[in-house]
Amino acid sequence: MALIEVKMLSGFIPMKSSVKALKKIPIVKRTEADPEKVTIYLEELDKTLQNFTVSVEQESEVQHLKPATVHVYDYYQPYNHATAEYNAPCSSEIKKEDSY
């Protein structure tokens, strides 16, 4: 079993509907969410590229926002882990590229 822990940026909270939607992904066994963190329990994790989307909403405005972390680790062997930072939630704005 593997876990993904997504810490929230200051001033943002996870949207419960997006966390609940993760349960429709076959390898997701369970999810937990609180205002500071979303935890996704996976049946297994291999080298196959996986995408998980968690929508957030801004609860309060925070200046000088610092990065938050995403931590992935093996439940039974937590020394097998990876950590990454992110700075801001993805924008819903779609950028169009010019094509000739």
C-alpha positions in Angstrom: 0.0 0.0 0.0 1.2 3.5 -0.8 0.1 6.9 0.5 0.0 10.3 -1.0 -0.2 13.2 1.4 -1.1 16.6 -0.1 -0.6 19.5 2.3 -2.8 22.5 1.6 -1.4 25.9 0.8 -2.1 28.4 3.5 -5.6 29.9 3.0 -6.8 27.0 0.8 -9.0 24.0 1.7 -9.8 20.8 -0.3 -13.2 20.5 -1.9 -14.8 17.4 -0.5 -16.5 16.5 -3.8 -13.1 16.2 -5.6 -11.7 14.1 -2.7 -14.7 11.8 -2.9 -14.3 11.5 -6.7 -10.8 10.0 -6.2 -12.5 6.9 -4.8 -13.7 6.1 -8.3 -10.1 5.4 -9.4 -9.5 1.7 -9.2 -6.2 1.8 -7.2 -7.6 4.2 -4.6 -8.6 2.3 -1.5 -9.5 5.2 0.7 -9.2 9.0 1.1 -9.1 11.3 4.1 -9.4 15.1 4.1 -9.2 17.9 6.6 -8.5 21.6 6.1 -4.7 21.1 6.2 -4.2 17.9 4.2 -5.6 15.3 1.9 -4.4 11.7 2.2 -4.9 9.2 -0.6 -4.4 5.5 0.2 -3.4 3.5 -2.9 -3.7 -0.3 -3.3 -0.3 -0.3 -5.0 2.1 2.1 -6.7 4.4 1.2 -9.6 6.3 3.1 -12.2 3.1 3.8 -14.3 2.3 7.5 -14.5 -0.7 8.3 -12.4 -2.6 11.6 -12.1 -4.8 12.5 -9.2 -6.7 15.8 -9.1 -7.8 17.5 -5.9 -9.7 20.8 -6.3 -9.3 23.4 -3.7 -11.0 26.6 -2.8 -9.6 29.7 -1.3 -10.9 30.3 2.2 -8.8 33.3 3.0 -6.2 35.5 1.2 -2.6 35.0 2.2 0.2 37.2 1.1 3.7 35.8 0.4 2.3 32.3 0.0 4.9 29.6 0.7 5.1 26.3 -1.1 3.2 23.3 0.2 4.4 19.6 -0.1 3.2 16.4 -1.7 4.7 13.4 0.0 4.4 9.9 -1.5 5.6 6.8 0.5 5.2 3.1 1.0 3.0 2.4 4.0 5.0 -0.6 5.0 8.4 0.8 4.1 8.1 4.6 4.7 11.8 5.1 3.9 10.8 4.5 0.3 9.4 8.0 -0.3 9.4 11.1 -2.5 8.5 14.7 -1.8 7.7 17.6 -4.1 6.6 21.2 -3.5 4.0 23.2 -5.3 3.4 26.9 -5.2 -0.2 27.6 -6.2 -3.3 25.7 -7.3 -3.7 25.3 -11.0 -5.7 28.0 -12.7 -8.9 27.2 -14.5 -7.9 29.6 -17.2 -7.1 27.9 -20.5 -4.2 29.3 -22.5 -4.5 29.0 -26.2 -1.4 28.5 -28.4 -1.2 30.0 -31.8 -1.0 27.5 -34.6 0.0 28.3 -38.2 
